[in-house]
Amino acid sequence: MLYVKSIILKTLPDIKEKYSYKLPFYHYHKKPMLYLNILKGTHFVDVAFVQGNLLQAEFSELKDYNNRKQVRSIQVKTLEGFDELEFVKLLKEASGLLNKSRKAWGV
């Protein structure tokens, strides 16, 4: 989780980390962009993008975990299986999308 956090902060220096619901949420220009979670009964870090449904066509690694309306996530099981370059592209695309939208939740 700390490695993923370091990539987020390095890629998007303007992002702010806030804790909501005991989870680290990352806000970009005062809008929630993503959060990190470890779900009970799982062995992975769930990196959940608030507007992930709009990114899913371009980034096939985003999954609809638990039938969420908008949120899509990637599951990081091991660092060896984690594609940092693709994650950086995803972060940049998500931040650009958030800049264009008026609200973070609901488009």
Residue pairs with C-beta under 8 A, 6 or more apart in sequence:
1 36
1 38
1 45
3 79
3 82
4 36
4 45
4 47
4 76
4 82
4 87
5 17
5 24
5 36
7 84
7 87
7 88
7 91
8 15
8 26
8 34
8 91
9 15
9 17
11 88
11 91
11 92
12 26
12 28
12 91
12 92
12 95
14 28
14 29
15 26
15 27
15 28
15 33
15 95
16 26
16 27
16 28
17 24
17 25
17 26
17 27
18 24
18 25
18 26
18 27
19 25
20 32
20 35
23 35
23 36
23 37
24 35
24 36
25 32
25 34
25 35
26 32
26 33
26 34
26 35
27 33
28 95
28 98
28 99
29 98
29 99
31 50
31 98
31 101
31 103
31 104
32 50
32 104
32 105
33 49
33 50
33 51
33 94
33 95
33 98
33 104
34 47
34 48
34 49
34 50
34 94
35 48
35 50
36 45
36 46
36 47
36 48
37 45
37 46
37 48
38 44
38 45
38 46
39 46
42 75
43 77
44 75
44 76
44 77
45 75
45 76
46 65
46 73
46 74
46 75
47 73
47 74
47 75
47 76
47 87
48 65
48 71
48 72
48 73
49 55
49 62
49 71
49 72
49 73
49 90
49 94
50 70
50 71
50 98
50 104
50 105
51 70
51 94
51 97
51 98
51 101
51 104
51 107
52 62
52 70
52 71
52 72
52 73
52 94
53 64
53 69
53 70
53 71
53 72
54 70
54 97
54 107
55 62
55 72
55 90
55 93
55 94
55 97
56 62
56 64
56 72
58 93
59 86
59 89
59 90
59 93
61 74
61 83
61 86
61 90
62 72
62 73
62 74
62 90
63 72
63 73
63 74
63 75
64 72
65 72
65 73
65 75
70 105
70 106
74 87
74 90
76 82
98 104
101 107
